[in-house]
Amino acid sequence: MSNKQIKVTLVRSLAKRLPNHQDCVRGLGLKRVYQTVTLSATPEVMGMIRKVDFMLKVEEV
């Protein structure tokens, strides 16, 4: 596994989104718009990000 870190920011609201999209965003540790978290770039995390990429801003750290 790589030790690559990524910074994920929620840029769109969770209101009126599909329940499984809301679950993915919450699983990433995001609750509010413009909240940012730093995560390891594991395959599991990257899959969750790909599912809701239209709501997120992703940067490498």
C-alpha distance matrix in Angstrom:
0.0 3.7 6.6 8.7 11.6 14.2 17.7 19.4 23.2 25.4 28.3 30.2 31.9 30.9 34.7 35.7 32.2 31.2 30.3 26.9 26.1 27.3 25.0 21.9 22.9 23.7 20.4 18.7 21.1 23.7 27.4 29.6 30.0 28.6 26.4 23.1 19.9 16.7 13.5 9.7 8.9 7.5 9.4 11.9 12.7 13.1 15.4 17.4 17.8 19.0 21.5 23.2 22.5 26.3 26.4 23.6 23.1 19.5 18.8 16.1 16.5
3.7 0.0 3.8 5.4 8.8 11.6 15.3 17.4 21.2 23.9 26.5 28.8 30.7 30.2 34.0 35.3 31.9 31.4 30.7 27.5 26.2 27.2 25.4 22.1 22.5 23.6 20.7 18.4 20.6 22.8 26.6 28.4 28.5 26.7 24.7 21.1 18.1 14.7 12.0 8.3 7.5 7.8 10.3 13.0 12.8 12.7 15.7 17.6 17.1 18.5 21.4 22.6 21.4 25.0 25.1 22.0 20.9 17.2 16.0 12.9 13.1
6.6 3.8 0.0 3.8 6.3 9.8 13.2 15.8 19.5 22.4 25.2 27.7 29.6 29.3 33.1 34.8 31.6 31.4 30.6 27.7 26.2 26.7 25.0 21.9 21.8 22.5 19.8 17.2 18.9 21.1 24.8 26.4 26.7 24.6 22.4 18.8 15.7 12.0 9.9 6.6 7.4 8.7 12.1 14.1 13.0 13.5 16.8 18.0 17.3 19.3 22.0 22.7 21.4 25.0 24.6 21.2 19.9 16.2 14.7 11.5 10.7
8.7 5.4 3.8 0.0 3.8 6.7 10.3 13.0 16.7 19.7 22.2 24.9 27.0 27.0 30.8 32.5 29.4 29.4 29.0 26.2 24.2 25.0 23.8 20.4 19.9 21.2 18.9 15.9 17.8 19.4 23.2 24.5 24.2 22.0 20.2 16.6 13.9 10.4 8.6 5.9 5.6 8.4 11.4 13.5 11.8 11.5 15.2 16.2 14.9 16.7 19.8 20.2 18.5 21.8 21.6 18.1 16.5 12.8 11.0 7.8 7.8
11.6 8.8 6.3 3.8 0.0 3.8 6.9 9.8 13.4 16.6 19.2 22.0 24.0 24.2 28.0 30.0 27.1 27.5 27.0 24.5 22.3 22.6 21.6 18.4 17.4 18.5 16.7 13.4 14.8 16.2 19.9 21.0 20.8 18.5 16.6 12.9 10.3 6.6 5.6 4.6 5.7 9.1 12.3 13.5 10.9 11.2 14.9 15.1 13.4 15.9 18.7 18.4 16.9 20.0 19.2 15.6 14.0 10.5 8.9 6.3 5.6
14.2 11.6 9.8 6.7 3.8 0.0 3.8 6.4 10.0 13.2 15.5 18.4 20.6 21.1 24.8 26.8 23.9 24.6 24.5 22.1 19.6 20.0 19.5 16.2 14.8 16.5 15.2 11.6 13.1 13.8 17.5 18.2 17.6 15.4 13.9 10.3 8.4 5.6 5.4 6.2 6.2 9.9 12.4 13.2 9.9 9.7 13.4 13.1 10.7 13.4 16.1 15.3 13.5 16.4 15.6 12.0 10.2 6.8 5.6 4.5 5.4
17.7 15.3 13.2 10.3 6.9 3.8 0.0 3.8 6.7 10.3 12.6 15.7 17.9 18.8 22.4 24.7 22.3 23.5 23.4 21.6 18.8 18.6 18.7 15.7 13.5 15.1 14.6 10.8 11.6 11.5 14.9 15.1 14.3 11.8 10.4 6.7 5.8 4.4 6.4 8.9 9.5 12.9 15.2 15.3 11.6 11.7 15.0 13.8 11.1 14.1 16.4 14.7 13.0 15.3 13.8 10.1 8.2 5.8 5.1 6.1 6.3
19.4 17.4 15.8 13.0 9.8 6.4 3.8 0.0 3.8 6.8 9.4 12.2 14.3 15.0 18.7 20.9 18.5 19.7 19.8 18.2 15.2 15.0 15.4 12.6 10.1 12.1 12.2 8.5 9.5 8.7 12.0 12.2 11.3 9.4 8.3 5.5 5.5 6.3 7.5 10.4 10.6 13.3 14.9 14.3 10.5 10.7 13.2 11.3 8.6 11.8 13.4 11.3 9.9 12.1 10.2 6.6 5.8 4.7 6.6 8.8 10.0
23.2 21.2 19.5 16.7 13.4 10.0 6.7 3.8 0.0 3.8 6.1 9.3 11.4 12.8 16.2 18.8 16.9 18.8 19.2 18.3 14.9 14.3 15.5 13.3 10.1 12.0 13.3 10.0 10.2 7.9 10.3 9.5 7.9 5.7 5.6 4.3 6.6 8.9 10.9 14.1 14.4 17.0 18.3 17.3 13.6 13.8 15.8 13.4 10.6 13.5 14.5 11.6 10.4 11.3 8.6 5.6 5.1 6.5 8.6 11.6 12.6
25.4 23.9 22.4 19.7 16.6 13.2 10.3 6.8 3.8 0.0 3.8 5.9 7.7 9.1 12.4 15.1 13.3 15.6 16.1 15.7 12.2 11.3 13.3 11.6 8.1 10.3 12.4 9.9 10.0 6.8 8.3 7.2 5.2 5.1 5.8 6.8 9.1 12.0 13.4 16.6 16.6 18.7 19.4 18.0 14.5 14.7 15.9 12.9 10.6 13.2 13.3 9.8 9.5 9.6 6.1 4.7 6.5 9.0 11.9 15.1 16.3
28.3 26.5 25.2 22.2 19.2 15.5 12.6 9.4 6.1 3.8 0.0 3.8 6.9 9.6 12.2 14.7 13.5 16.3 17.6 17.6 13.9 13.3 15.9 14.4 11.1 13.6 15.9 13.6 13.8 10.4 11.1 8.9 5.6 5.4 8.1 9.5 12.4 15.0 16.7 19.7 19.4 21.6 22.1 21.0 17.6 17.2 18.2 15.5 12.8 14.6 14.7 11.0 10.1 8.8 5.7 5.5 6.6 10.1 12.9 16.5 18.0
30.2 28.8 27.7 24.9 22.0 18.4 15.7 12.2 9.3 5.9 3.8 0.0 3.8 6.7 8.8 11.0 10.1 13.3 14.9 15.5 11.9 11.3 14.5 13.6 10.7 13.2 15.9 14.4 14.7 11.2 11.0 9.1 6.1 8.0 10.4 12.4 15.0 17.8 19.0 21.9 21.4 23.2 23.2 21.7 18.6 18.3 18.5 15.6 13.5 14.9 14.0 10.2 10.3 8.2 5.0 7.1 9.5 12.9 16.1 19.7 21.4
31.9 30.7 29.6 27.0 24.0 20.6 17.9 14.3 11.4 7.7 6.9 3.8 0.0 3.8 5.4 8.4 8.3 11.7 12.9 14.3 11.2 9.6 13.1 13.2 10.3 12.0 15.3 14.6 14.3 10.8 9.4 7.6 5.9 9.2 10.9 13.6 16.0 19.2 20.3 23.4 23.3 24.7 24.7 22.6 19.8 20.0 19.8 16.5 15.2 16.8 15.2 11.6 12.7 10.9 7.6 9.9 12.7 15.9 19.1 22.5 23.9
30.9 30.2 29.3 27.0 24.2 21.1 18.8 15.0 12.8 9.1 9.6 6.7 3.8 0.0 3.8 6.4 5.6 8.6 9.2 10.9 8.2 6.1 9.8 10.6 8.3 9.6 12.9 13.1 13.1 10.0 8.5 8.3 8.2 11.6 12.3 14.8 16.3 19.5 20.0 22.9 22.8 23.6 23.3 20.8 18.4 19.1 18.3 14.8 14.3 15.9 13.7 10.5 12.8 11.5 8.5 11.0 14.3 17.0 20.4 23.5 25.0
34.7 34.0 33.1 30.8 28.0 24.8 22.4 18.7 16.2 12.4 12.2 8.8 5.4 3.8 0.0 3.8 5.6 8.9 10.0 12.6 10.6 8.7 12.3 13.8 11.9 12.8 16.2 16.8 16.5 13.5 11.4 10.7 10.5 14.2 15.3 18.1 19.9 23.2 23.8 26.7 26.5 27.3 26.8 24.2 22.0 22.6 21.6 18.2 17.8 19.0 16.5 13.5 15.8 13.9 11.3 14.3 17.5 20.4 23.9 27.1 28.6
35.7 35.3 34.8 32.5 30.0 26.8 24.7 20.9 18.8 15.1 14.7 11.0 8.4 6.4 3.8 0.0 3.8 6.8 8.8 11.6 10.2 9.3 12.8 14.4 13.5 14.7 17.6 18.6 18.9 16.3 14.5 14.3 14.0 17.5 18.6 21.1 22.7 25.7 25.8 28.4 27.9 28.3 27.3 24.7 23.0 23.3 21.7 18.6 18.6 19.1 16.1 13.7 16.2 14.2 12.5 15.9 19.4 22.2 25.8 29.0 30.8
32.2 31.9 31.6 29.4 27.1 23.9 22.3 18.5 16.9 13.3 13.5 10.1 8.3 5.6 5.6 3.8 0.0 3.8 6.3 8.4 6.5 6.5 10.0 11.1 10.6 12.4 14.9 15.8 16.7 14.4 13.5 13.9 13.6 16.7 17.5 19.5 20.6 23.3 23.0 25.4 24.6 24.8 23.6 21.1 19.5 19.7 17.9 14.9 15.1 15.5 12.4 10.2 13.1 11.6 10.1 13.5 17.1 19.5 23.3 26.2 28.3
31.2 31.4 31.4 29.4 27.5 24.6 23.5 19.7 18.8 15.6 16.3 13.3 11.7 8.6 8.9 6.8 3.8 0.0 3.8 5.5 5.2 6.4 8.7 10.1 10.9 12.5 14.2 15.8 17.2 15.7 15.2 16.4 16.5 19.5 19.8 21.3 21.8 24.2 23.3 25.2 24.2 23.9 22.3 19.7 18.7 19.0 16.6 13.9 14.9 14.9 11.3 10.3 13.7 13.0 12.2 15.2 18.9 20.8 24.6 27.2 29.3
30.3 30.7 30.6 29.0 27.0 24.5 23.4 19.8 19.2 16.1 17.6 14.9 12.9 9.2 10.0 8.8 6.3 3.8 0.0 3.8 5.4 5.0 6.2 8.7 10.0 10.5 12.1 14.4 15.5 14.6 13.9 15.8 16.8 19.9 19.5 20.9 21.0 23.4 22.3 24.3 23.7 23.0 21.7 18.6 17.9 18.9 16.5 13.5 15.2 15.9 12.3 11.6 15.3 15.3 13.9 16.3 20.1 21.6 25.2 27.5 29.4
26.9 27.5 27.7 26.2 24.5 22.1 21.6 18.2 18.3 15.7 17.6 15.5 14.3 10.9 12.6 11.6 8.4 5.5 3.8 0.0 3.8 5.4 4.9 6.3 8.8 9.8 10.2 12.5 14.4 14.1 14.4 16.7 17.6 20.1 19.4 20.2 19.8 21.6 20.1 21.6 20.7 19.8 18.2 15.1 14.7 15.6 13.0 10.2 12.4 12.9 9.3 9.6 13.4 14.2 13.3 15.2 18.8 19.7 23.3 25.3 27.3
26.1 26.2 26.2 24.2 22.3 19.6 18.8 15.2 14.9 12.2 13.9 11.9 11.2 8.2 10.6 10.2 6.5 5.2 5.4 3.8 0.0 3.8 5.4 5.1 6.4 8.7 9.7 10.9 12.9 11.9 12.4 14.2 14.4 16.8 16.5 17.3 17.3 19.3 18.2 20.0 19.0 18.8 17.4 14.7 13.5 14.0 11.9 8.8 9.9 10.6 7.3 6.2 10.0 10.5 9.5 11.5 15.2 16.4 20.1 22.4 24.5
27.3 27.2 26.7 25.0 22.6 20.0 18.6 15.0 14.3 11.3 13.3 11.3 9.6 6.1 8.7 9.3 6.5 6.4 5.0 5.4 3.8 0.0 3.8 5.5 5.3 6.2 8.5 10.0 11.0 9.6 9.3 11.4 12.4 15.1 14.5 15.9 16.1 18.6 17.9 20.3 20.0 19.9 19.2 16.2 14.6 15.8 14.3 10.7 11.8 13.4 10.5 8.8 12.2 12.5 10.3 12.1 15.8 17.2 20.7 23.1 24.7
25.0 25.4 25.0 23.8 21.6 19.5 18.7 15.4 15.5 13.3 15.9 14.5 13.1 9.8 12.3 12.8 10.0 8.7 6.2 4.9 5.4 3.8 0.0 3.8 5.5 5.1 5.9 8.6 9.9 9.9 10.3 13.3 14.8 17.2 15.8 16.6 15.9 18.0 16.7 18.6 18.6 17.9 17.2 13.8 12.8 14.6 12.9 9.4 11.5 13.4 10.7 10.1 13.6 14.8 12.9 13.9 17.3 18.0 21.3 23.1 24.5
21.9 22.1 21.9 20.4 18.4 16.2 15.7 12.6 13.3 11.6 14.4 13.6 13.2 10.6 13.8 14.4 11.1 10.1 8.7 6.3 5.1 5.5 3.8 0.0 3.8 5.5 4.9 6.3 8.9 9.1 10.8 13.5 14.4 16.1 14.8 14.8 13.8 15.4 13.8 15.6 15.1 14.6 13.8 10.7 9.3 10.9 9.4 5.7 7.8 9.9 7.7 7.3 10.5 12.5 10.9 11.3 14.5 14.7 18.0 19.7 21.4
22.9 22.5 21.8 19.9 17.4 14.8 13.5 10.1 10.1 8.1 11.1 10.7 10.3 8.3 11.9 13.5 10.6 10.9 10.0 8.8 6.4 5.3 5.5 3.8 0.0 3.8 5.4 5.2 6.8 5.8 7.5 9.9 10.7 12.3 11.1 11.5 11.1 13.4 12.7 15.2 15.2 15.6 15.6 12.9 10.4 11.9 11.5 7.7 8.0 10.8 9.3 7.3 9.8 11.3 8.8 8.9 12.0 12.8 16.1 18.2 19.6
23.7 23.6 22.5 21.2 18.5 16.5 15.1 12.1 12.0 10.3 13.6 13.2 12.0 9.6 12.8 14.7 12.4 12.5 10.5 9.8 8.7 6.2 5.1 5.5 3.8 0.0 3.8 5.3 5.0 5.2 6.1 9.5 11.7 13.5 11.4 12.1 11.3 13.8 13.2 15.9 16.7 16.7 17.1 14.0 11.8 14.2 13.9 10.1 11.2 14.2 12.6 11.1 13.6 15.1 12.3 12.2 15.0 15.6 18.5 20.2 21.1
20.4 20.7 19.8 18.9 16.7 15.2 14.6 12.2 13.3 12.4 15.9 15.9 15.3 12.9 16.2 17.6 14.9 14.2 12.1 10.2 9.7 8.5 5.9 4.9 5.4 3.8 0.0 3.8 5.3 7.4 9.5 12.9 14.8 15.9 13.6 13.3 11.4 13.0 11.4 13.4 14.1 13.6 14.0 10.6 8.9 11.9 11.5 8.2 10.1 13.1 11.9 11.4 13.8 16.1 13.9 13.3 15.8 15.5 18.1 19.3 20.1
18.7 18.4 17.2 15.9 13.4 11.6 10.8 8.5 10.0 9.9 13.6 14.4 14.6 13.1 16.8 18.6 15.8 15.8 14.4 12.5 10.9 10.0 8.6 6.3 5.2 5.3 3.8 0.0 3.8 5.7 9.0 11.8 13.1 13.5 11.1 10.0 8.0 9.5 8.1 10.7 11.4 11.8 12.8 10.2 7.3 9.9 10.7 7.6 8.1 11.7 11.5 10.5 11.9 14.5 12.3 10.7 12.7 12.0 14.4 15.6 16.4
21.1 20.6 18.9 17.8 14.8 13.1 11.6 9.5 10.2 10.0 13.8 14.7 14.3 13.1 16.5 18.9 16.7 17.2 15.5 14.4 12.9 11.0 9.9 8.9 6.8 5.0 5.3 3.8 0.0 3.8 6.6 9.7 11.8 12.3 9.2 8.8 7.0 9.4 9.3 12.4 14.1 14.7 16.2 13.6 10.8 13.6 14.5 11.3 11.6 15.3 14.9 13.3 14.7 16.7 13.8 12.3 14.1 13.9 15.9 17.2 17.2
23.7 22.8 21.1 19.4 16.2 13.8 11.5 8.7 7.9 6.8 10.4 11.2 10.8 10.0 13.5 16.3 14.4 15.7 14.6 14.1 11.9 9.6 9.9 9.1 5.8 5.2 7.4 5.7 3.8 0.0 3.8 6.2 8.1 8.9 6.3 7.2 7.2 10.5 11.2 14.7 15.9 17.0 18.2 15.8 12.7 14.7 15.5 12.1 11.5 15.0 14.5 12.0 13.2 14.5 11.2 10.0 12.0 12.8 15.2 17.2 17.6
27.4 26.6 24.8 23.2 19.9 17.5 14.9 12.0 10.3 8.3 11.1 11.0 9.4 8.5 11.4 14.5 13.5 15.2 13.9 14.4 12.4 9.3 10.3 10.8 7.5 6.1 9.5 9.0 6.6 3.8 0.0 3.8 7.0 9.2 7.1 9.5 10.3 13.9 14.9 18.4 19.6 20.7 21.7 19.0 16.2 18.1 18.6 14.9 14.6 17.8 16.6 13.9 15.5 16.0 12.4 12.2 14.4 15.9 18.4 20.7 21.0
29.6 28.4 26.4 24.5 21.0 18.2 15.1 12.2 9.5 7.2 8.9 9.1 7.6 8.3 10.7 14.3 13.9 16.4 15.8 16.7 14.2 11.4 13.3 13.5 9.9 9.5 12.9 11.8 9.7 6.2 3.8 0.0 3.8 6.4 5.5 9.0 11.2 14.9 16.6 20.3 21.4 22.9 24.0 21.7 18.5 19.9 20.6 17.1 16.0 19.0 18.0 14.8 15.8 15.6 11.7 11.7 13.5 15.7 18.1 20.8 21.1
30.0 28.5 26.7 24.2 20.8 17.6 14.3 11.3 7.9 5.2 5.6 6.1 5.9 8.2 10.5 14.0 13.6 16.5 16.8 17.6 14.4 12.4 14.8 14.4 10.7 11.7 14.8 13.1 11.8 8.1 7.0 3.8 0.0 3.8 5.5 8.8 11.7 15.3 17.2 20.7 21.3 23.3 24.2 22.3 18.9 19.7 20.5 17.2 15.4 18.0 17.4 13.8 14.1 13.2 9.5 9.6 11.1 13.9 16.3 19.5 20.2
28.6 26.7 24.6 22.0 18.5 15.4 11.8 9.4 5.7 5.1 5.4 8.0 9.2 11.6 14.2 17.5 16.7 19.5 19.9 20.1 16.8 15.1 17.2 16.1 12.3 13.5 15.9 13.5 12.3 8.9 9.2 6.4 3.8 0.0 3.8 6.3 9.9 13.1 15.7 19.2 19.9 22.4 23.7 22.3 18.7 19.2 20.7 17.8 15.4 18.1 18.3 14.8 14.3 13.8 10.4 9.2 9.3 11.9 13.6 16.8 17.1
26.4 24.7 22.4 20.2 16.6 13.9 10.4 8.3 5.6 5.8 8.1 10.4 10.9 12.3 15.3 18.6 17.5 19.8 19.5 19.4 16.5 14.5 15.8 14.8 11.1 11.4 13.6 11.1 9.2 6.3 7.1 5.5 5.5 3.8 0.0 3.8 6.9 10.5 13.1 16.8 18.1 20.3 22.0 20.4 16.8 18.0 19.6 16.6 14.8 18.0 18.2 15.1 15.0 15.4 11.9 10.2 10.5 12.0 13.6 16.1 16.0
23.1 21.1 18.8 16.6 12.9 10.3 6.7 5.5 4.3 6.8 9.5 12.4 13.6 14.8 18.1 21.1 19.5 21.3 20.9 20.2 17.3 15.9 16.6 14.8 11.5 12.1 13.3 10.0 8.8 7.2 9.5 9.0 8.8 6.3 3.8 0.0 3.8 7.0 9.8 13.5 14.9 17.5 19.5 18.3 14.6 15.7 17.9 15.4 13.3 16.7 17.6 14.9 14.2 15.4 12.5 9.7 9.2 9.6 10.5 12.6 12.2
19.9 18.1 15.7 13.9 10.3 8.4 5.8 5.5 6.6 9.1 12.4 15.0 16.0 16.3 19.9 22.7 20.6 21.8 21.0 19.8 17.3 16.1 15.9 13.8 11.1 11.3 11.4 8.0 7.0 7.2 10.3 11.2 11.7 9.9 6.9 3.8 0.0 3.8 6.4 10.2 12.1 14.5 16.9 15.7 12.1 13.7 16.2 13.9 12.4 16.0 17.1 15.1 14.7 16.7 14.1 11.1 10.8 10.0 10.6 11.7 11.1
16.7 14.7 12.0 10.4 6.6 5.6 4.4 6.3 8.9 12.0 15.0 17.8 19.2 19.5 23.2 25.7 23.3 24.2 23.4 21.6 19.3 18.6 18.0 15.4 13.4 13.8 13.0 9.5 9.4 10.5 13.9 14.9 15.3 13.1 10.5 7.0 3.8 0.0 3.8 7.1 9.4 12.1 15.1 14.6 11.1 12.6 15.7 14.2 12.6 16.1 17.8 16.5 15.6 18.2 16.2 12.8 11.9 9.8 9.4 9.3 8.2
13.5 12.0 9.9 8.6 5.6 5.4 6.4 7.5 10.9 13.4 16.7 19.0 20.3 20.0 23.8 25.8 23.0 23.3 22.3 20.1 18.2 17.9 16.7 13.8 12.7 13.2 11.4 8.1 9.3 11.2 14.9 16.6 17.2 15.7 13.1 9.8 6.4 3.8 0.0 3.8 6.3 8.5 11.5 11.0 7.9 9.8 12.8 11.8 10.9 14.3 16.1 15.5 15.0 18.1 16.6 13.4 13.0 10.4 10.5 9.8 9.5
9.7 8.3 6.6 5.9 4.6 6.2 8.9 10.4 14.1 16.6 19.7 21.9 23.4 22.9 26.7 28.4 25.4 25.2 24.3 21.6 20.0 20.3 18.6 15.6 15.2 15.9 13.4 10.7 12.4 14.7 18.4 20.3 20.7 19.2 16.8 13.5 10.2 7.1 3.8 0.0 3.8 5.7 9.3 9.8 7.5 9.1 12.3 12.4 11.8 14.6 16.8 17.1 16.4 19.8 18.9 15.8 15.2 12.1 11.8 10.0 10.0
8.9 7.5 7.4 5.6 5.7 6.2 9.5 10.6 14.4 16.6 19.4 21.4 23.3 22.8 26.5 27.9 24.6 24.2 23.7 20.7 19.0 20.0 18.6 15.1 15.2 16.7 14.1 11.4 14.1 15.9 19.6 21.4 21.3 19.9 18.1 14.9 12.1 9.4 6.3 3.8 0.0 3.8 6.6 8.2 6.2 6.2 9.8 10.7 9.9 11.9 14.6 15.4 14.3 18.0 17.8 14.8 14.3 10.8 10.9 9.2 10.5
7.5 7.8 8.7 8.4 9.1 9.9 12.9 13.3 17.0 18.7 21.6 23.2 24.7 23.6 27.3 28.3 24.8 23.9 23.0 19.8 18.8 19.9 17.9 14.6 15.6 16.7 13.6 11.8 14.7 17.0 20.7 22.9 23.3 22.4 20.3 17.5 14.5 12.1 8.5 5.7 3.8 0.0 3.8 5.4 5.3 6.1 8.6 10.1 10.6 12.3 14.4 15.9 15.6 19.4 19.3 16.8 17.0 13.9 14.5 13.0 14.2
9.4 10.3 12.1 11.4 12.3 12.4 15.2 14.9 18.3 19.4 22.1 23.2 24.7 23.3 26.8 27.3 23.6 22.3 21.7 18.2 17.4 19.2 17.2 13.8 15.6 17.1 14.0 12.8 16.2 18.2 21.7 24.0 24.2 23.7 22.0 19.5 16.9 15.1 11.5 9.3 6.6 3.8 0.0 3.8 5.5 5.1 6.1 8.7 9.8 10.4 12.4 14.7 14.6 18.4 18.9 17.0 17.6 14.8 16.0 15.1 17.0
11.9 13.0 14.1 13.5 13.5 13.2 15.3 14.3 17.3 18.0 21.0 21.7 22.6 20.8 24.2 24.7 21.1 19.7 18.6 15.1 14.7 16.2 13.8 10.7 12.9 14.0 10.6 10.2 13.6 15.8 19.0 21.7 22.3 22.3 20.4 18.3 15.7 14.6 11.0 9.8 8.2 5.4 3.8 0.0 3.8 5.5 5.2 6.5 8.8 10.1 11.0 13.2 14.0 17.7 17.6 16.1 17.4 15.2 17.0 16.6 18.3
12.7 12.8 13.0 11.8 10.9 9.9 11.6 10.5 13.6 14.5 17.6 18.6 19.8 18.4 22.0 23.0 19.5 18.7 17.9 14.7 13.5 14.6 12.8 9.3 10.4 11.8 8.9 7.3 10.8 12.7 16.2 18.5 18.9 18.7 16.8 14.6 12.1 11.1 7.9 7.5 6.2 5.3 5.5 3.8 0.0 3.8 5.4 5.2 6.2 8.7 10.0 11.2 11.6 15.3 14.8 12.8 14.0 11.7 13.6 13.6 15.2
13.1 12.7 13.5 11.5 11.2 9.7 11.7 10.7 13.8 14.7 17.2 18.3 20.0 19.1 22.6 23.3 19.7 19.0 18.9 15.6 14.0 15.8 14.6 10.9 11.9 14.2 11.9 9.9 13.6 14.7 18.1 19.9 19.7 19.2 18.0 15.7 13.7 12.6 9.8 9.1 6.2 6.1 5.1 5.5 3.8 0.0 3.8 5.4 5.0 6.1 8.7 10.2 9.7 13.5 14.0 11.9 12.7 10.3 12.2 12.3 14.8
15.4 15.7 16.8 15.2 14.9 13.4 15.0 13.2 15.8 15.9 18.2 18.5 19.8 18.3 21.6 21.7 17.9 16.6 16.5 13.0 11.9 14.3 12.9 9.4 11.5 13.9 11.5 10.7 14.5 15.5 18.6 20.6 20.5 20.7 19.6 17.9 16.2 15.7 12.8 12.3 9.8 8.6 6.1 5.2 5.4 3.8 0.0 3.8 5.4 5.1 6.3 9.0 9.7 13.2 14.0 13.0 14.6 12.9 15.5 16.0 18.5
17.4 17.6 18.0 16.2 15.1 13.1 13.8 11.3 13.4 12.9 15.5 15.6 16.5 14.8 18.2 18.6 14.9 13.9 13.5 10.2 8.8 10.7 9.4 5.7 7.7 10.1 8.2 7.6 11.3 12.1 14.9 17.1 17.2 17.8 16.6 15.4 13.9 14.2 11.8 12.4 10.7 10.1 8.7 6.5 5.2 5.4 3.8 0.0 3.8 5.5 5.2 6.8 8.4 11.7 11.5 10.8 13.1 12.1 15.1 16.2 18.4
17.8 17.1 17.3 14.9 13.4 10.7 11.1 8.6 10.6 10.6 12.8 13.5 15.2 14.3 17.8 18.6 15.1 14.9 15.2 12.4 9.9 11.8 11.5 7.8 8.0 11.2 10.1 8.1 11.6 11.5 14.6 16.0 15.4 15.4 14.8 13.3 12.4 12.6 10.9 11.8 9.9 10.6 9.8 8.8 6.2 5.0 5.4 3.8 0.0 3.8 5.4 5.5 5.4 9.1 9.1 7.6 9.5 8.5 11.7 13.3 15.8
19.0 18.5 19.3 16.7 15.9 13.4 14.1 11.8 13.5 13.2 14.6 14.9 16.8 15.9 19.0 19.1 15.5 14.9 15.9 12.9 10.6 13.4 13.4 9.9 10.8 14.2 13.1 11.7 15.3 15.0 17.8 19.0 18.0 18.1 18.0 16.7 16.0 16.1 14.3 14.6 11.9 12.3 10.4 10.1 8.7 6.1 5.1 5.5 3.8 0.0 3.8 5.5 5.0 8.5 10.0 9.4 11.1 10.3 13.5 15.0 18.1
21.5 21.4 22.0 19.8 18.7 16.1 16.4 13.4 14.5 13.3 14.7 14.0 15.2 13.7 16.5 16.1 12.4 11.3 12.3 9.3 7.3 10.5 10.7 7.7 9.3 12.6 11.9 11.5 14.9 14.5 16.6 18.0 17.4 18.3 18.2 17.6 17.1 17.8 16.1 16.8 14.6 14.4 12.4 11.0 10.0 8.7 6.3 5.2 5.4 3.8 0.0 3.8 5.9 8.3 9.5 10.1 12.9 12.9 16.4 18.2 21.0
23.2 22.6 22.7 20.2 18.4 15.3 14.7 11.3 11.6 9.8 11.0 10.2 11.6 10.5 13.5 13.7 10.2 10.3 11.6 9.6 6.2 8.8 10.1 7.3 7.3 11.1 11.4 10.5 13.3 12.0 13.9 14.8 13.8 14.8 15.1 14.9 15.1 16.5 15.5 17.1 15.4 15.9 14.7 13.2 11.2 10.2 9.0 6.8 5.5 5.5 3.8 0.0 3.8 5.5 5.7 6.9 10.2 11.1 14.9 17.4 20.0
22.5 21.4 21.4 18.5 16.9 13.5 13.0 9.9 10.4 9.5 10.1 10.3 12.7 12.8 15.8 16.2 13.1 13.7 15.3 13.4 10.0 12.2 13.6 10.5 9.8 13.6 13.8 11.9 14.7 13.2 15.5 15.8 14.1 14.3 15.0 14.2 14.7 15.6 15.0 16.4 14.3 15.6 14.6 14.0 11.6 9.7 9.7 8.4 5.4 5.0 5.9 3.8 0.0 3.8 5.3 5.2 7.5 8.3 12.0 14.7 17.7
26.3 25.0 25.0 21.8 20.0 16.4 15.3 12.1 11.3 9.6 8.8 8.2 10.9 11.5 13.9 14.2 11.6 13.0 15.3 14.2 10.5 12.5 14.8 12.5 11.3 15.1 16.1 14.5 16.7 14.5 16.0 15.6 13.2 13.8 15.4 15.4 16.7 18.2 18.1 19.8 18.0 19.4 18.4 17.7 15.3 13.5 13.2 11.7 9.1 8.5 8.3 5.5 3.8 0.0 3.8 5.8 8.2 10.4 14.0 17.2 20.1
26.4 25.1 24.6 21.6 19.2 15.6 13.8 10.2 8.6 6.1 5.7 5.0 7.6 8.5 11.3 12.5 10.1 12.2 13.9 13.3 9.5 10.3 12.9 10.9 8.8 12.3 13.9 12.3 13.8 11.2 12.4 11.7 9.5 10.4 11.9 12.5 14.1 16.2 16.6 18.9 17.8 19.3 18.9 17.6 14.8 14.0 14.0 11.5 9.1 10.0 9.5 5.7 5.3 3.8 0.0 3.8 7.2 10.0 13.6 17.0 19.3
23.6 22.0 21.2 18.1 15.6 12.0 10.1 6.6 5.6 4.7 5.5 7.1 9.9 11.0 14.3 15.9 13.5 15.2 16.3 15.2 11.5 12.1 13.9 11.3 8.9 12.2 13.3 10.7 12.3 10.0 12.2 11.7 9.6 9.2 10.2 9.7 11.1 12.8 13.4 15.8 14.8 16.8 17.0 16.1 12.8 11.9 13.0 10.8 7.6 9.4 10.1 6.9 5.2 5.8 3.8 0.0 3.8 6.3 9.9 13.2 15.5
23.1 20.9 19.9 16.5 14.0 10.2 8.2 5.8 5.1 6.5 6.6 9.5 12.7 14.3 17.5 19.4 17.1 18.9 20.1 18.8 15.2 15.8 17.3 14.5 12.0 15.0 15.8 12.7 14.1 12.0 14.4 13.5 11.1 9.3 10.5 9.2 10.8 11.9 13.0 15.2 14.3 17.0 17.6 17.4 14.0 12.7 14.6 13.1 9.5 11.1 12.9 10.2 7.5 8.2 7.2 3.8 0.0 3.8 6.8 10.5 12.8
19.5 17.2 16.2 12.8 10.5 6.8 5.8 4.7 6.5 9.0 10.1 12.9 15.9 17.0 20.4 22.2 19.5 20.8 21.6 19.7 16.4 17.2 18.0 14.7 12.8 15.6 15.5 12.0 13.9 12.8 15.9 15.7 13.9 11.9 12.0 9.6 10.0 9.8 10.4 12.1 10.8 13.9 14.8 15.2 11.7 10.3 12.9 12.1 8.5 10.3 12.9 11.1 8.3 10.4 10.0 6.3 3.8 0.0 3.8 7.0 9.7
18.8 16.0 14.7 11.0 8.9 5.6 5.1 6.6 8.6 11.9 12.9 16.1 19.1 20.4 23.9 25.8 23.3 24.6 25.2 23.3 20.1 20.7 21.3 18.0 16.1 18.5 18.1 14.4 15.9 15.2 18.4 18.1 16.3 13.6 13.6 10.5 10.6 9.4 10.5 11.8 10.9 14.5 16.0 17.0 13.6 12.2 15.5 15.1 11.7 13.5 16.4 14.9 12.0 14.0 13.6 9.9 6.8 3.8 0.0 3.8 6.4
16.1 12.9 11.5 7.8 6.3 4.5 6.1 8.8 11.6 15.1 16.5 19.7 22.5 23.5 27.1 29.0 26.2 27.2 27.5 25.3 22.4 23.1 23.1 19.7 18.2 20.2 19.3 15.6 17.2 17.2 20.7 20.8 19.5 16.8 16.1 12.6 11.7 9.3 9.8 10.0 9.2 13.0 15.1 16.6 13.6 12.3 16.0 16.2 13.3 15.0 18.2 17.4 14.7 17.2 17.0 13.2 10.5 7.0 3.8 0.0 3.8
16.5 13.1 10.7 7.8 5.6 5.4 6.3 10.0 12.6 16.3 18.0 21.4 23.9 25.0 28.6 30.8 28.3 29.3 29.4 27.3 24.5 24.7 24.5 21.4 19.6 21.1 20.1 16.4 17.2 17.6 21.0 21.1 20.2 17.1 16.0 12.2 11.1 8.2 9.5 10.0 10.5 14.2 17.0 18.3 15.2 14.8 18.5 18.4 15.8 18.1 21.0 20.0 17.7 20.1 19.3 15.5 12.8 9.7 6.4 3.8 0.0
